[in-house]
Amino acid sequence: MIGCLCIHGFTGSPGEVAPLAEYLRKRTDWMIKTPTLPGHGQRLQLKGITYDQWFRSAEEELQALMERCETVYVVGFSMGGVIAVYLAEKYKIDKLVLLSAAFYYVNPRQLIKDIHEIIRDGWRSFRENPLFIRYKNKIFATPLTAILEFRKLVNEVRPLLPRVRVPALIVQGEKDGIVPPKSARYLYEQIGSEKKKLLFLPDSYHHVCYGPDRHILFMEVENFLLENGDY
């Protein structure tokens, strides 16, 4: 049996990877898991949570999947992509998919563009603007201690990249205002995988599973996971 572990991002929930997970469920007979990291989910409770708890939770989910499946893939979104690299260096997985992986974070140029878009949208609809809602939730629902733990996590995983040898698909939205494109380029250059592919989605923001290029993303991920070949 094939298993696929999909890991969401910082301050997020399994909903961030749900469209891709559902696509794969409909088109395969794989065992697909989308766990919730400690302190995350619909109601954030990040105070007092440490980054090693996120590692440990993801490891436990992966171990459980490996006990039931001969082949295991790991998909990670944003911070989940960083955790996925950690798992790939420590465990024998078969393929790795990294979506908007947050080895660098906050793209100032795109953030300014997003703010201008909010302003153009008009004051009356300001509170309903999805970009405003996204940034508001990130800012006001996240304690400083959690941000520091996130940075610790990234700093611990970066040195592991050259030791990761598993085939990897690296995906990045070019309009991402949270993780800049240089994060994907850095990841592609530093990861030790001989088989690797870098895919830029020209019209997508951070949440690539919901972006206008999502159908391209889904097909690329499916093809990557199903097929052998050069990347």
Secondary structure as the mmCIF struct_conf table of DSSP 4:
data_model
#
loop_
_struct_conf.conf_type_id
_struct_conf.id
_struct_conf.beg_label_comp_id
_struct_conf.beg_label_asym_id
_struct_conf.beg_label_seq_id
_struct_conf.end_label_comp_id
_struct_conf.end_label_asym_id
_struct_conf.end_label_seq_id
STRN STRN1 ILE A 2 ILE A 7
TURN_TY1_P TURN_TY1_P1 PHE A 10 THR A 11
HELX_RH_3T_P HELX_RH_3T_P1 PRO A 14 GLU A 16
TURN_TY1_P TURN_TY1_P2 VAL A 17 VAL A 17
HELX_RH_AL_P HELX_RH_AL_P1 ALA A 18 ARG A 27
STRN STRN2 MET A 31 LYS A 33
TURN_TY1_P TURN_TY1_P3 PRO A 38 GLY A 39
BEND BEND1 GLY A 41 ARG A 43
TURN_TY1_P TURN_TY1_P4 LYS A 47 GLY A 48
HELX_RH_AL_P HELX_RH_AL_P2 TYR A 51 ARG A 68
BEND BEND2 GLU A 70 GLU A 70
STRN STRN3 THR A 71 PHE A 77
TURN_TY1_P TURN_TY1_P5 SER A 78 SER A 78
HELX_RH_AL_P HELX_RH_AL_P3 MET A 79 LYS A 90
BEND BEND3 TYR A 91 TYR A 91
BEND BEND4 ASP A 94 ASP A 94
STRN STRN4 LYS A 95 LEU A 99
BEND BEND5 SER A 100 SER A 100
BEND BEND6 PHE A 103 TYR A 104
HELX_RH_AL_P HELX_RH_AL_P4 PRO A 108 ARG A 120
TURN_TY1_P TURN_TY1_P6 ASP A 121 ASP A 121
BEND BEND7 TRP A 123 TRP A 123
TURN_TY1_P TURN_TY1_P7 ARG A 124 SER A 125
HELX_RH_3T_P HELX_RH_3T_P2 PHE A 126 GLU A 128
HELX_RH_AL_P HELX_RH_AL_P5 PRO A 130 PHE A 140
TURN_TY1_P TURN_TY1_P8 ALA A 141 ALA A 141
HELX_RH_AL_P HELX_RH_AL_P6 LEU A 144 VAL A 157
HELX_RH_3T_P HELX_RH_3T_P3 ARG A 158 ARG A 163
BEND BEND8 VAL A 166 VAL A 166
STRN STRN5 ALA A 168 GLY A 173
TURN_TY1_P TURN_TY1_P9 GLU A 174 LYS A 175
BEND BEND9 GLY A 177 VAL A 179
HELX_RH_AL_P HELX_RH_AL_P7 PRO A 181 GLN A 190
BEND BEND10 GLU A 194 LYS A 195
STRN STRN6 LYS A 196 LEU A 201
TURN_TY1_P TURN_TY1_P10 PRO A 202 ASP A 203
BEND BEND11 HIS A 206 HIS A 206
HELX_RH_3T_P HELX_RH_3T_P4 VAL A 208 TYR A 210
BEND BEND12 GLY A 211 GLY A 211
TURN_TY1_P TURN_TY1_P11 PRO A 212 ASP A 213
HELX_RH_AL_P HELX_RH_AL_P8 ARG A 214 LEU A 226
BEND BEND13 GLY A 229 GLY A 229
#
